[in-house]
Amino acid sequence: MKNKEEYYLIRIFGDVYPFIIGPFGSDDERLLSARTARESIDEDGLYRLDIVNGKPVIDSFSGGELMNEKDSL
């Protein structure tokens, strides 16, 4: 049986107020949203929230993942 996954983004405004964004169709779509959020404000906490077979899994992004291509040039 294939795992059913849902992809969300947790954004903690000012590292105080949590907000869940999503679901996204893929991890790549969620990553693009996280990069956009990072561009607008660098003080918010950004975390992955995956729901795998009904169970939540929270993980962090690496700093490199949140960099846009123009930042790495």
JOWOCOR-V264066 format. One record per residue. OMEGA is omega in whole degrees, -180 to 180 (NA if undefined). Layout:
OMEGA
OMEGA
This chain:
-180
177
174
-179
172
-175
179
175
173
176
-180
-176
-179
-175
-180
-172
-179
179
179
180
178
12
175
-179
-179
176
179
177
179
179
177
178
178
178
178
178
-180
178
-175
180
-176
-175
-179
172
180
-177
174
169
176
171
-177
-177
176
-178
180
175
-179
-180
180
170
171
178
180
179
-175
177
172
-180
-179
178
-176
180
NA
